[in-house]
Amino acid sequence: MALSKDRGITMNDGNKIPVLGFGTYTPDTVPKSKCEEAAKIAIEFGFRHIDSAYVYQTEEHVGRAVRAKIADGTIKREDIFYTGKLWSTFHRPELVRKCLEESLKKLQFDYMDLFLMHNPYSMKPGPDLFPMGEDKKLIVDNVDLRQTWEAMEACKDAGLVRSIGVSNFTRKQLEMILNKPGLKYKPVINQVECHPYRNQSKMLAFCKSNNILLEGYSVLGSQRDPRWLNPEAPPLLEDSLLVAIAKKYNKTPALVAIRYQLQRGLVVLVKADTREQIEEDIQAFTFQLSEEDMKSIDGLHKSMSFVKMDIFAGHPQYYTPDEE
């Protein structure tokens, strides 16, 4: 899976994904319209991979941004690689297509380029994104994820999505899909939290051995939503090693963190709010880290997560970074 001249990697189903993607998660404390404006700017600066999800509640805004840039002649729909995600309350096989079609309606798209199972935590279907019991614990739904995967395969066969994959899956959970009798399409990608403090080296090796791409989010260690913030995690971009390497290349620590993942063969998601940040992120292709510097950054790994997943702690599929 070599990087092509147009900065894309061919996945195991033959479809190509741009290696640098623009994330659109927006905390409830920020107007969703900010996401729309940021997506437009990202497209203007050359981003062609846009990542969103049903649970983000930004799909209408992302769709408007893409259609606006189509209307002004900047892009065509086929220029954009759009990733959406199946939320946990839609894991029952009969609900999978419903979730996908609801997202497509909000986006006003005919198809998605990539559809991911957002996480392995099946929850009770209903109007609440996070159904909670009286004891304030998540209401777990006992769903066989292999059946969920079969329903996603059917969505691909129906032409509603071109590629399918997973997110936040462990090796064991991936193996459950890969070893499923009658598997028609194996996941093209596993999207996970990945940064120098949690470099996912074992998962990366496993995915490479199975011709599956690893895609990283929170690559800058950032998490601005207090609901998901790990307060014990130190600021990654203030790490003395990253600062020193950045100075050596006359780049920012953020660019070093992004470049590190690209050279490891990951698909990388970045989230930026301002024109200046977006313009900076696209510069990750303008330099190369030495092998020595790559190894030094490898040494920063400490199984530390910036994303707090405690809300899922009681779920039978739950795991912690220490288990990686």
Contacts in CASP RR format, 6 or more apart in sequence:
PFRMAT RR
TARGET T0000
AUTHOR 0000-0000-0000
METHOD contacts of the structure
MODEL  1
MALSKDRGITMNDGNKIPVLGFGTYTPDTVPKSKCEEAAKIAIEFGFRHI
DSAYVYQTEEHVGRAVRAKIADGTIKREDIFYTGKLWSTFHRPELVRKCL
EESLKKLQFDYMDLFLMHNPYSMKPGPDLFPMGEDKKLIVDNVDLRQTWE
AMEACKDAGLVRSIGVSNFTRKQLEMILNKPGLKYKPVINQVECHPYRNQ
SKMLAFCKSNNILLEGYSVLGSQRDPRWLNPEAPPLLEDSLLVAIAKKYN
KTPALVAIRYQLQRGLVVLVKADTREQIEEDIQAFTFQLSEEDMKSIDGL
HKSMSFVKMDIFAGHPQYYTPDEE
1 9 0 8 1.000
1 10 0 8 1.000
1 11 0 8 1.000
1 12 0 8 1.000
1 211 0 8 1.000
1 213 0 8 1.000
1 265 0 8 1.000
2 9 0 8 1.000
3 9 0 8 1.000
3 19 0 8 1.000
3 265 0 8 1.000
4 10 0 8 1.000
4 16 0 8 1.000
6 18 0 8 1.000
7 18 0 8 1.000
7 19 0 8 1.000
7 20 0 8 1.000
7 285 0 8 1.000
8 16 0 8 1.000
8 17 0 8 1.000
8 18 0 8 1.000
8 19 0 8 1.000
9 16 0 8 1.000
9 17 0 8 1.000
9 19 0 8 1.000
9 213 0 8 1.000
9 265 0 8 1.000
9 267 0 8 1.000
10 16 0 8 1.000
11 17 0 8 1.000
11 163 0 8 1.000
11 188 0 8 1.000
11 189 0 8 1.000
11 213 0 8 1.000
12 186 0 8 1.000
12 188 0 8 1.000
12 211 0 8 1.000
12 212 0 8 1.000
13 162 0 8 1.000
13 163 0 8 1.000
13 185 0 8 1.000
13 188 0 8 1.000
15 113 0 8 1.000
15 162 0 8 1.000
15 163 0 8 1.000
15 188 0 8 1.000
16 81 0 8 1.000
17 49 0 8 1.000
17 81 0 8 1.000
17 113 0 8 1.000
17 114 0 8 1.000
17 163 0 8 1.000
17 188 0 8 1.000
17 189 0 8 1.000
17 213 0 8 1.000
17 267 0 8 1.000
18 47 0 8 1.000
18 48 0 8 1.000
18 49 0 8 1.000
18 81 0 8 1.000
18 267 0 8 1.000
19 49 0 8 1.000
19 262 0 8 1.000
19 265 0 8 1.000
19 266 0 8 1.000
19 267 0 8 1.000
19 268 0 8 1.000
20 47 0 8 1.000
20 49 0 8 1.000
20 258 0 8 1.000
20 262 0 8 1.000
20 267 0 8 1.000
20 268 0 8 1.000
20 270 0 8 1.000
20 281 0 8 1.000
20 282 0 8 1.000
20 284 0 8 1.000
20 285 0 8 1.000
21 47 0 8 1.000
21 49 0 8 1.000
21 50 0 8 1.000
21 51 0 8 1.000
21 267 0 8 1.000
21 268 0 8 1.000
21 269 0 8 1.000
21 270 0 8 1.000
22 38 0 8 1.000
22 39 0 8 1.000
22 42 0 8 1.000
22 47 0 8 1.000
22 49 0 8 1.000
22 50 0 8 1.000
22 51 0 8 1.000
22 269 0 8 1.000
22 270 0 8 1.000
22 271 0 8 1.000
22 272 0 8 1.000
22 278 0 8 1.000
23 50 0 8 1.000
23 51 0 8 1.000
23 52 0 8 1.000
23 217 0 8 1.000
23 269 0 8 1.000
23 270 0 8 1.000
23 271 0 8 1.000
24 35 0 8 1.000
24 38 0 8 1.000
24 39 0 8 1.000
24 50 0 8 1.000
24 51 0 8 1.000
24 52 0 8 1.000
24 56 0 8 1.000
24 58 0 8 1.000
24 61 0 8 1.000
24 62 0 8 1.000
24 271 0 8 1.000
25 52 0 8 1.000
25 53 0 8 1.000
25 56 0 8 1.000
25 58 0 8 1.000
25 225 0 8 1.000
25 271 0 8 1.000
26 32 0 8 1.000
26 34 0 8 1.000
26 35 0 8 1.000
26 56 0 8 1.000
26 58 0 8 1.000
27 224 0 8 1.000
27 225 0 8 1.000
27 226 0 8 1.000
27 227 0 8 1.000
28 225 0 8 1.000
29 225 0 8 1.000
32 57 0 8 1.000
32 58 0 8 1.000
32 60 0 8 1.000
32 61 0 8 1.000
33 61 0 8 1.000
34 273 0 8 1.000
35 58 0 8 1.000
35 61 0 8 1.000
35 62 0 8 1.000
35 65 0 8 1.000
36 58 0 8 1.000
36 61 0 8 1.000
36 62 0 8 1.000
36 64 0 8 1.000
36 65 0 8 1.000
37 65 0 8 1.000
38 272 0 8 1.000
38 273 0 8 1.000
38 278 0 8 1.000
39 50 0 8 1.000
39 61 0 8 1.000
39 62 0 8 1.000
39 65 0 8 1.000
39 66 0 8 1.000
40 65 0 8 1.000
40 68 0 8 1.000
40 69 0 8 1.000
41 275 0 8 1.000
41 278 0 8 1.000
42 50 0 8 1.000
42 272 0 8 1.000
42 278 0 8 1.000
43 50 0 8 1.000
43 65 0 8 1.000
43 66 0 8 1.000
43 69 0 8 1.000
43 74 0 8 1.000
43 75 0 8 1.000
43 80 0 8 1.000
44 69 0 8 1.000
44 74 0 8 1.000
45 278 0 8 1.000
45 279 0 8 1.000
45 282 0 8 1.000
46 282 0 8 1.000
47 278 0 8 1.000
47 282 0 8 1.000
48 75 0 8 1.000
48 79 0 8 1.000
48 80 0 8 1.000
48 81 0 8 1.000
49 80 0 8 1.000
49 81 0 8 1.000
49 83 0 8 1.000
49 267 0 8 1.000
50 62 0 8 1.000
50 66 0 8 1.000
50 80 0 8 1.000
50 81 0 8 1.000
50 82 0 8 1.000
50 83 0 8 1.000
51 83 0 8 1.000
51 84 0 8 1.000
51 217 0 8 1.000
51 269 0 8 1.000
52 58 0 8 1.000
52 59 0 8 1.000
52 62 0 8 1.000
52 82 0 8 1.000
52 83 0 8 1.000
52 84 0 8 1.000
52 85 0 8 1.000
53 59 0 8 1.000
53 84 0 8 1.000
53 85 0 8 1.000
53 87 0 8 1.000
53 116 0 8 1.000
53 118 0 8 1.000
54 84 0 8 1.000
54 85 0 8 1.000
54 86 0 8 1.000
54 87 0 8 1.000
54 90 0 8 1.000
54 99 0 8 1.000
54 102 0 8 1.000
54 103 0 8 1.000
54 118 0 8 1.000
55 85 0 8 1.000
55 87 0 8 1.000
55 118 0 8 1.000
55 129 0 8 1.000
59 84 0 8 1.000
59 103 0 8 1.000
59 106 0 8 1.000
59 107 0 8 1.000
60 106 0 8 1.000
60 107 0 8 1.000
62 82 0 8 1.000
62 107 0 8 1.000
63 106 0 8 1.000
63 107 0 8 1.000
63 108 0 8 1.000
63 109 0 8 1.000
66 75 0 8 1.000
66 77 0 8 1.000
66 80 0 8 1.000
66 82 0 8 1.000
66 107 0 8 1.000
66 109 0 8 1.000
67 108 0 8 1.000
69 75 0 8 1.000
70 76 0 8 1.000
70 77 0 8 1.000
77 109 0 8 1.000
80 113 0 8 1.000
81 113 0 8 1.000
81 114 0 8 1.000
82 107 0 8 1.000
82 109 0 8 1.000
82 112 0 8 1.000
82 113 0 8 1.000
82 114 0 8 1.000
83 112 0 8 1.000
83 113 0 8 1.000
83 114 0 8 1.000
83 115 0 8 1.000
83 116 0 8 1.000
84 103 0 8 1.000
84 112 0 8 1.000
84 114 0 8 1.000
84 115 0 8 1.000
84 116 0 8 1.000
85 115 0 8 1.000
85 116 0 8 1.000
85 117 0 8 1.000
85 118 0 8 1.000
85 167 0 8 1.000
86 96 0 8 1.000
86 99 0 8 1.000
86 100 0 8 1.000
86 115 0 8 1.000
86 116 0 8 1.000
86 117 0 8 1.000
86 118 0 8 1.000
86 148 0 8 1.000
86 152 0 8 1.000
87 99 0 8 1.000
87 118 0 8 1.000
87 129 0 8 1.000
88 118 0 8 1.000
88 119 0 8 1.000
88 121 0 8 1.000
88 122 0 8 1.000
88 123 0 8 1.000
89 95 0 8 1.000
89 123 0 8 1.000
89 124 0 8 1.000
89 125 0 8 1.000
89 126 0 8 1.000
89 128 0 8 1.000
89 129 0 8 1.000
89 131 0 8 1.000
89 141 0 8 1.000
90 96 0 8 1.000
90 98 0 8 1.000
90 99 0 8 1.000
90 125 0 8 1.000
91 117 0 8 1.000
91 122 0 8 1.000
91 123 0 8 1.000
91 141 0 8 1.000
91 143 0 8 1.000
91 145 0 8 1.000
91 148 0 8 1.000
92 122 0 8 1.000
92 125 0 8 1.000
92 141 0 8 1.000
92 143 0 8 1.000
92 148 0 8 1.000
93 147 0 8 1.000
93 148 0 8 1.000
93 150 0 8 1.000
93 151 0 8 1.000
94 151 0 8 1.000
95 125 0 8 1.000
96 148 0 8 1.000
96 151 0 8 1.000
96 152 0 8 1.000
96 154 0 8 1.000
96 155 0 8 1.000
97 151 0 8 1.000
97 154 0 8 1.000
97 155 0 8 1.000
97 158 0 8 1.000
97 160 0 8 1.000
100 112 0 8 1.000
100 115 0 8 1.000
100 155 0 8 1.000
100 160 0 8 1.000
100 161 0 8 1.000
101 160 0 8 1.000
103 112 0 8 1.000
104 110 0 8 1.000
104 111 0 8 1.000
104 112 0 8 1.000
104 160 0 8 1.000
111 159 0 8 1.000
111 160 0 8 1.000
111 161 0 8 1.000
111 162 0 8 1.000
112 160 0 8 1.000
112 161 0 8 1.000
112 162 0 8 1.000
113 161 0 8 1.000
113 162 0 8 1.000
113 163 0 8 1.000
114 161 0 8 1.000
114 162 0 8 1.000
114 163 0 8 1.000
114 164 0 8 1.000
114 165 0 8 1.000
114 188 0 8 1.000
114 189 0 8 1.000
115 152 0 8 1.000
115 155 0 8 1.000
115 156 0 8 1.000
115 160 0 8 1.000
115 161 0 8 1.000
115 163 0 8 1.000
115 164 0 8 1.000
115 165 0 8 1.000
116 164 0 8 1.000
116 165 0 8 1.000
116 166 0 8 1.000
116 167 0 8 1.000
116 189 0 8 1.000
116 191 0 8 1.000
117 145 0 8 1.000
117 148 0 8 1.000
117 149 0 8 1.000
117 152 0 8 1.000
117 165 0 8 1.000
117 166 0 8 1.000
117 167 0 8 1.000
117 169 0 8 1.000
118 167 0 8 1.000
118 168 0 8 1.000
119 167 0 8 1.000
119 168 0 8 1.000
119 169 0 8 1.000
119 312 0 8 1.000
120 145 0 8 1.000
120 166 0 8 1.000
120 168 0 8 1.000
120 169 0 8 1.000
120 170 0 8 1.000
120 173 0 8 1.000
120 317 0 8 1.000
121 138 0 8 1.000
121 140 0 8 1.000
121 312 0 8 1.000
121 315 0 8 1.000
121 317 0 8 1.000
121 318 0 8 1.000
122 140 0 8 1.000
122 141 0 8 1.000
122 142 0 8 1.000
122 143 0 8 1.000
122 145 0 8 1.000
122 148 0 8 1.000
122 317 0 8 1.000
123 130 0 8 1.000
123 131 0 8 1.000
123 138 0 8 1.000
123 139 0 8 1.000
123 140 0 8 1.000
123 141 0 8 1.000
124 131 0 8 1.000
124 139 0 8 1.000
124 140 0 8 1.000
124 141 0 8 1.000
125 141 0 8 1.000
130 138 0 8 1.000
130 311 0 8 1.000
131 138 0 8 1.000
131 139 0 8 1.000
132 138 0 8 1.000
132 139 0 8 1.000
133 139 0 8 1.000
137 314 0 8 1.000
138 311 0 8 1.000
138 312 0 8 1.000
138 314 0 8 1.000
138 315 0 8 1.000
140 314 0 8 1.000
140 315 0 8 1.000
140 316 0 8 1.000
145 173 0 8 1.000
145 176 0 8 1.000
145 177 0 8 1.000
145 317 0 8 1.000
146 176 0 8 1.000
146 177 0 8 1.000
146 180 0 8 1.000
149 164 0 8 1.000
149 177 0 8 1.000
149 180 0 8 1.000
150 180 0 8 1.000
150 184 0 8 1.000
152 161 0 8 1.000
152 164 0 8 1.000
152 165 0 8 1.000
153 164 0 8 1.000
153 184 0 8 1.000
153 185 0 8 1.000
155 161 0 8 1.000
155 164 0 8 1.000
156 162 0 8 1.000
156 163 0 8 1.000
156 164 0 8 1.000
156 185 0 8 1.000
157 184 0 8 1.000
163 188 0 8 1.000
163 189 0 8 1.000
164 185 0 8 1.000
164 187 0 8 1.000
164 188 0 8 1.000
165 187 0 8 1.000
165 188 0 8 1.000
165 189 0 8 1.000
165 190 0 8 1.000
166 173 0 8 1.000
166 174 0 8 1.000
166 177 0 8 1.000
166 187 0 8 1.000
166 189 0 8 1.000
166 190 0 8 1.000
166 191 0 8 1.000
167 190 0 8 1.000
167 191 0 8 1.000
167 192 0 8 1.000
168 191 0 8 1.000
168 192 0 8 1.000
168 193 0 8 1.000
169 177 0 8 1.000
169 187 0 8 1.000
169 190 0 8 1.000
169 192 0 8 1.000
170 203 0 8 1.000
170 319 0 8 1.000
170 323 0 8 1.000
170 324 0 8 1.000
171 202 0 8 1.000
171 203 0 8 1.000
171 206 0 8 1.000
173 317 0 8 1.000
174 187 0 8 1.000
174 190 0 8 1.000
174 206 0 8 1.000
174 207 0 8 1.000
174 210 0 8 1.000
174 212 0 8 1.000
177 183 0 8 1.000
177 186 0 8 1.000
177 187 0 8 1.000
178 186 0 8 1.000
178 187 0 8 1.000
178 210 0 8 1.000
186 210 0 8 1.000
186 212 0 8 1.000
187 212 0 8 1.000
188 212 0 8 1.000
188 213 0 8 1.000
189 212 0 8 1.000
189 213 0 8 1.000
189 214 0 8 1.000
189 215 0 8 1.000
189 267 0 8 1.000
190 203 0 8 1.000
190 207 0 8 1.000
190 212 0 8 1.000
190 213 0 8 1.000
190 214 0 8 1.000
190 215 0 8 1.000
191 215 0 8 1.000
191 216 0 8 1.000
191 217 0 8 1.000
191 269 0 8 1.000
192 200 0 8 1.000
192 203 0 8 1.000
192 214 0 8 1.000
192 215 0 8 1.000
192 216 0 8 1.000
192 217 0 8 1.000
193 200 0 8 1.000
193 216 0 8 1.000
193 217 0 8 1.000
193 218 0 8 1.000
193 305 0 8 1.000
193 306 0 8 1.000
193 307 0 8 1.000
194 200 0 8 1.000
194 214 0 8 1.000
194 216 0 8 1.000
194 217 0 8 1.000
194 218 0 8 1.000
194 219 0 8 1.000
194 261 0 8 1.000
194 266 0 8 1.000
195 218 0 8 1.000
195 219 0 8 1.000
195 220 0 8 1.000
195 221 0 8 1.000
195 236 0 8 1.000
195 257 0 8 1.000
195 261 0 8 1.000
195 306 0 8 1.000
196 236 0 8 1.000
196 239 0 8 1.000
196 242 0 8 1.000
196 257 0 8 1.000
196 260 0 8 1.000
196 297 0 8 1.000
196 298 0 8 1.000
196 299 0 8 1.000
196 300 0 8 1.000
196 301 0 8 1.000
197 221 0 8 1.000
197 233 0 8 1.000
197 236 0 8 1.000
197 300 0 8 1.000
197 301 0 8 1.000
197 302 0 8 1.000
197 304 0 8 1.000
197 306 0 8 1.000
198 301 0 8 1.000
198 302 0 8 1.000
198 303 0 8 1.000
198 304 0 8 1.000
198 305 0 8 1.000
198 306 0 8 1.000
198 321 0 8 1.000
198 324 0 8 1.000
199 298 0 8 1.000
199 300 0 8 1.000
199 301 0 8 1.000
200 214 0 8 1.000
200 216 0 8 1.000
200 324 0 8 1.000
201 298 0 8 1.000
201 301 0 8 1.000
202 324 0 8 1.000
203 214 0 8 1.000
203 324 0 8 1.000
204 214 0 8 1.000
204 264 0 8 1.000
204 265 0 8 1.000
204 266 0 8 1.000
207 213 0 8 1.000
207 214 0 8 1.000
208 214 0 8 1.000
213 265 0 8 1.000
213 266 0 8 1.000
213 267 0 8 1.000
214 265 0 8 1.000
214 266 0 8 1.000
214 267 0 8 1.000
215 266 0 8 1.000
215 267 0 8 1.000
215 268 0 8 1.000
215 269 0 8 1.000
216 261 0 8 1.000
216 266 0 8 1.000
216 267 0 8 1.000
216 268 0 8 1.000
216 269 0 8 1.000
217 269 0 8 1.000
218 306 0 8 1.000
218 307 0 8 1.000
219 257 0 8 1.000
219 258 0 8 1.000
219 261 0 8 1.000
219 268 0 8 1.000
219 269 0 8 1.000
219 270 0 8 1.000
220 236 0 8 1.000
220 237 0 8 1.000
220 254 0 8 1.000
220 257 0 8 1.000
220 258 0 8 1.000
220 270 0 8 1.000
221 233 0 8 1.000
221 236 0 8 1.000
221 237 0 8 1.000
221 257 0 8 1.000
221 306 0 8 1.000
222 236 0 8 1.000
222 271 0 8 1.000
222 306 0 8 1.000
223 229 0 8 1.000
223 230 0 8 1.000
223 233 0 8 1.000
223 306 0 8 1.000
223 307 0 8 1.000
223 308 0 8 1.000
228 307 0 8 1.000
228 308 0 8 1.000
228 309 0 8 1.000
229 306 0 8 1.000
229 307 0 8 1.000
229 308 0 8 1.000
230 304 0 8 1.000
230 305 0 8 1.000
230 306 0 8 1.000
230 307 0 8 1.000
230 308 0 8 1.000
233 304 0 8 1.000
233 305 0 8 1.000
233 306 0 8 1.000
236 242 0 8 1.000
236 253 0 8 1.000
236 257 0 8 1.000
236 306 0 8 1.000
237 243 0 8 1.000
237 252 0 8 1.000
237 253 0 8 1.000
237 254 0 8 1.000
237 257 0 8 1.000
238 253 0 8 1.000
239 253 0 8 1.000
239 300 0 8 1.000
241 296 0 8 1.000
241 297 0 8 1.000
241 300 0 8 1.000
242 253 0 8 1.000
242 256 0 8 1.000
242 257 0 8 1.000
242 297 0 8 1.000
242 300 0 8 1.000
243 253 0 8 1.000
245 253 0 8 1.000
245 256 0 8 1.000
245 289 0 8 1.000
245 293 0 8 1.000
245 296 0 8 1.000
245 297 0 8 1.000
246 252 0 8 1.000
246 253 0 8 1.000
246 255 0 8 1.000
246 256 0 8 1.000
248 293 0 8 1.000
249 256 0 8 1.000
249 287 0 8 1.000
249 289 0 8 1.000
251 259 0 8 1.000
251 283 0 8 1.000
251 287 0 8 1.000
252 280 0 8 1.000
254 280 0 8 1.000
254 281 0 8 1.000
255 280 0 8 1.000
255 281 0 8 1.000
255 283 0 8 1.000
255 284 0 8 1.000
255 287 0 8 1.000
256 289 0 8 1.000
256 297 0 8 1.000
258 268 0 8 1.000
258 270 0 8 1.000
258 281 0 8 1.000
258 284 0 8 1.000
259 284 0 8 1.000
259 287 0 8 1.000
259 288 0 8 1.000
259 289 0 8 1.000
260 289 0 8 1.000
260 294 0 8 1.000
260 297 0 8 1.000
261 268 0 8 1.000
262 268 0 8 1.000
262 284 0 8 1.000
262 285 0 8 1.000
263 288 0 8 1.000
263 289 0 8 1.000
263 294 0 8 1.000
264 294 0 8 1.000
268 284 0 8 1.000
270 281 0 8 1.000
272 278 0 8 1.000
272 280 0 8 1.000
272 281 0 8 1.000
289 297 0 8 1.000
303 321 0 8 1.000
303 322 0 8 1.000
303 324 0 8 1.000
304 321 0 8 1.000
305 320 0 8 1.000
305 321 0 8 1.000
309 318 0 8 1.000
312 318 0 8 1.000
END
